[in-house]
Amino acid sequence: MLRIKSLILLLISFILFSCSKNFHHNDQKYSIAYIGGEYDGLLLKNFLTIQLNNLNIYDPSSNLELQASISHSSNLYVTNIDNTSDRENINSSLLVKLKNNEEGCIIYNDEITVSQFYVFASADRFLSNQKAVKKIKEDNTKELVRKLVKNLNFVETSCNKDG
């Protein structure tokens, strides 16, 4: 009975491991174009470079060039009548194009979005609000880069010359 239970647990762990492993099936390498946007752009470029390097799909001289820009916006939500639990929603949006420089065409064009809430203190002088916004923007940027890299698995890297 103990052998059966341990074999079942072993089988379950193999299934979970195989489902959670992120293999990059596309063997193409990508370069990254200049990303503007001051600190947010620098953060995006760093996270994108690190993620592509970790998957061994980054090559600064590649013909497949990622052109990206990031923007963040916020909205205020009052969640109850007493106004005791104000929340701010930070929306982050990544606009990305994949350009094949060799053939001179745009292969992939997408907008990826993600958002998070935080409860904020009602006075402007609290530094916790500023730190929360900075941390959420950083976390959102990481998540946007993860989503982009997952999407790159399914991108056809040659231009469609029909019509």
N, C-alpha and C positions, 0 to 999 in steps of 0.2 A: 504494500500500500504506500509506503514511504517513497519507493522508487517511482511509482506512478505520479504521485504529487510533485516530486522534484522534476520529473520529465515534463509535466504540464507547465510548471513554472519556468523551466528552461525554454520551452517552446514559446510561451507568452513573451519572455524577455527577448527572444530572437525576433519575434514579430514586431514588438515595440521598437527595437533598435533599428530594424530595417525600414520602418515607417518614418522614424525621426531623422534618419541620416539624410543630409542634403547633398546630393551629388550634382555636380554641374555637368550636364551631358554635352553641352556645346563646347567644342574645342577651340573656338575662336578667342582671340585676345582683343581687348578694348583699350583705347586711349581716352583721356579725359580732356575736353576743351577747357578754356578759361571759364571759371565760374565767378561771376560778380556777386555783390551783395554783402560786402564787408565781412563781419564776423560770421554771419550765418552761411555765407558762401564758402568761407574758409573751412568752417566746420563740415559742411557738405563735402567739399573736395577731400578733406582728410579722411572722413568716414568711408567715402566711396573708394578712395585709393587703398585704404587698409582692407576693405572687404574684397576688392578685386585681387589684391596681392595675396590674401589668404587663400583664395580659390585658384591662384596661379593663372589668372586670366587678364592680368594687367600688363600692357606693353605700351610705353609712351610713343612708340613709333608705328603703332598699328594703324591700318587704314579705316578701321571701325572706330569712329569718334563719338563719345557720349557728350552731348551738349545739354547741360542741366541748369535750372534756376530754381531757387526755393523762396517761398514767401510764407509769412506767418501773419495771422490775423486773430483778433480776440473779440469776444462778445460777452456781455455781462448778463447774468441770469439771476433774478431774485426768486428764491425757491419757496418762500412762505410769506404769510401776511405780516409777520413781525419784523421782517427784513433782518433776521438774525443769522441767516445762512446764505449770504451772497456767494455766488460762484462765477468764475470766469472760465470761458471755454477758449482754449487756444487751438486754432485750426492751422495746420501746416499743409502746404501744397507743393509738390515737386513736379515741375514741368520738365520733361526729358525728351530728347530726340536722339536717335542713333543714326549717324550719317556715315554712309560708305563713301569715303573720299576718293577711292579708286574709280568707282563708277559714277560718282557725283549725284547721289540720290539719298533721300531720307528713307530709311528702312523701317524705323519704329518711331512713333510719336504718341506720347501718353501723358496724362496727368494723374498723379497718385496723391491721395489725400489721407490724412490721419488727424485725429483731434483728441484732446484730453481736457478734463475739468480740474479745477482746484478751488478750494474754499479760501477766500482772501479776507484779510483784515481790512476794515473799512477806512483806515487812515492811510494817507500817502507816505507817511514817514516810516512805516514798517518795512524793514529790509527783507522780511520773509516773502512779501509779494514779489519783489524783484528777483529773488533767488528762485522762487517757485517757477516764475515765467522762464528764466534762463534754463533751469533744469528740464522743464517740459519741452522747450524748443530743442534742446539737445537730444532728449529721448525720442521726440517725434522725428528728428532728422535721422537718427539711427534706424528707426522703424521704416522710414521711407526708403532708405538705402537697402535694407533687407528685402523689402517688397520689390524694388527695382531689380536687384540681382536675381531674385526668383523669376521675375518676368523675362529676364534675358535668356533663360533656359529655352524659351519657346519662340524666340525670334529667329526668323529666316534671315541670314546675313547677306543674301544677294539681292540685287534690285530686280523688281518685276518689270520686264520689258514688253508686256502685252499692251497693245493698242497705242 
